[in-house]
């Protein structure tokens, strides 16, 4: 591409030197001055052709450069015809022959069509209309100047110009005006912006030639032919080189010009000033002046229209900005799901209320909301929250402020004439029937607190939260008013959750193993892994205290992962030390939160692989409430079953769907709940209670046997219970009578002693 640029630069230099020599020494025939333009345009066409072959272009870009190449060849042909005619008319200057004018005019039209086809990257009708308005203003301003100082003097000159020459120059000036206004709005796209500017500048060459003709008369066309016009070919070659560079090294996209319409206003004023200052003695001068004034009026009117459009757009943008700011302020202070005030806005309103008088706050949350989310999905949970928010608004009454603080926790700031108990009663009455699109029957818990003026909002919320905690301790569907000292259990519970994280990091948890025993011979066939917490200050913390806290904080997932890995490690160690007959199964418990953890199946596989424990030796114990948690949990359980891990249904018989679970749940073991074992040895055979208890135990054993499942009886506390369960069909049991939970070291001793006895 560089060789074409250098060649055209040399042609331009040669034309300039020839003209300077011609002015002084008249070297060679006059026709030499007409050869530089066709040569330059021919080289320009070759440069464009090389560009099209060198790089792949977008369809719009390929079309533009093809049309420009055709334009170059038409120009070269047209000016070549003019050069041939110069030989015939020598030594006189030739007039533009009709064939040459036709070829050059066709070239200008092709160039205009190519420039017009270049996309501007504007898609909407509104933006396209604004751009056309701007381009019309700019075109009229540019065309007015070119007409007044270029075409019009040639048209009315005493020495007449040929019609073909005037048409060619008129088309060239139109191309100059159109291309300059078009290229000013190209921000990027298939044709490089700077390449388009170089090509559009060729139109200004025509304007320069027209100006030379006006200043020098008919003979002023010679410097245009030798010096000015060949620059067009150089500009086209430079544009092609720029497009090639842009295709290989993309540059940032610029913005279209916005100042061109205002520049057009100044431009159109120049011909008006010229008409007023310079005398126009010939008759058409009057019409010329009127035409310039009319052009100025039209451009000014279009600019006024443009300003009106800009004013309307600015007004719209200002309105949208104000609406956006209002929306952002609302989003910053309101919950996006329910539309209620959020915690920050509620605290602000509570502070204002406490400045002027006493205030009552009701904190409420939905009981078992997580169960809805886990079993029915988050969409159903969101729908329930929206329905409960609407219910709270209606129950709180006029003047109350309702807010969603977090999750399923809501707050109500009651007006002075309302009592918290009345509002809680109305909420309870409203939740006595199913709500939301899912028609869910829900319960709520609430805490009430009333504070005198001047009390910090944080203190009131803390008291209401303590009352809410006390209500939850009493069971579902309760509300409690705050009383002194309620913070202590709640704060202790919160501290317990904080201690859990530290306990995990410090290694304060221990695992004890309760034997699972054969009722036939008393031998240990498996163990259930139970976690214990040895607190450095509080001593042994009951699982009934820390397991709910771990569930609530989500720490049950890392805690359960540790229990799983430690159980697999210990079971594998016993198998390695005492052989494959020492233990059939090791059974850690699995929580609902673990089943919802996306990495749970991978954690189980990793624990088995790291410990080297066969999958069938691992039994995961789950409760019915954990199994009934939707499609995700069901998919996880089937993946574990396919892996070879056995699943045990714990506390069987206490749920509403126990029997149907055995068909849908891939269980391998059923554990009869302790409630069916307690007192089974005391029942008289002929009493209804005895028949019912033994019938359930017998039915579970028979059902499990029919389905090919193992059975384990839990909570056996004496030998009479063990004997009766054996007669009912149970061959494996678990309970304090058969073996208490013990540390792994104690079980290791038992296994070692059993090996000694077997060897003896």
Buried (B, 14 or more C-beta within 10 A) or exposed (E): BEEBBEBBBEBBEBBBEBBEEBEEEEEEEBBBBBBBBBBBBBBBBBBBBBBBEBBEBEEEBBBBBBBBBBBBBBBBBBBBBBBBBBEEEEEEBBBBBEBBBBBBBBBBBBBBBBBEEBBBBBEEEEEEEBBBBBBBBBBBBBBBBBBBBBBBBBBBEEEEBBEBBBBBBBBBBBBBBBBBBBBBBBEBBBBBBBBBBBBBBBBBBBBBBBBBBBEEBBEBBBBBBBBBBBBBBBBBBBBBBBBBBBBEEEEEEEEBBEEBBBBBBEBBBBBBEBBEEEEBEEEEBEEBBEBBBEBBEBBBEBBEEBEEBEEEEEEEEEEEEEEEEEEEEEEEBBBEEBBBBBBEBBBEBBBEBBEEEBBBBBBBBBBBBBBBBBBBBEEBBBBBBBBBBBBBBEBBBEEBBBBBBEEBBBBBBBBEEBBBEEBBEBBBEBBEEEBBEBEBEBBBBBBBBBBEEEBEBEEBBBBBBBBBBBBBEEEEBBBBBBEEEBBEEBBEBBEBBEBBEEBBEEEBBBBBBBBBBBBEEEEBBBBBBBBBBEBEEEEEBEBEBBBBBBBBBEBBBBBBBBBBBBBBBBBBBBBEEBEEEBBBBBBBBBBBBBBBBEEBBEBBBBBBEEBEBBBEBBBBBBBBBBBBBBEBBBEBBEBBBEBEBBBBBBBBBBBEEBEEBBEEBBBBBBBBBBBBBBEBBEBEEEEEEBEEBBEBBBBBBEBBEEEEBBBBBBBBBEEEBBEBBBEBBBBBBBBEBBBEBBEBEBBBEBBEEBBEEEEE
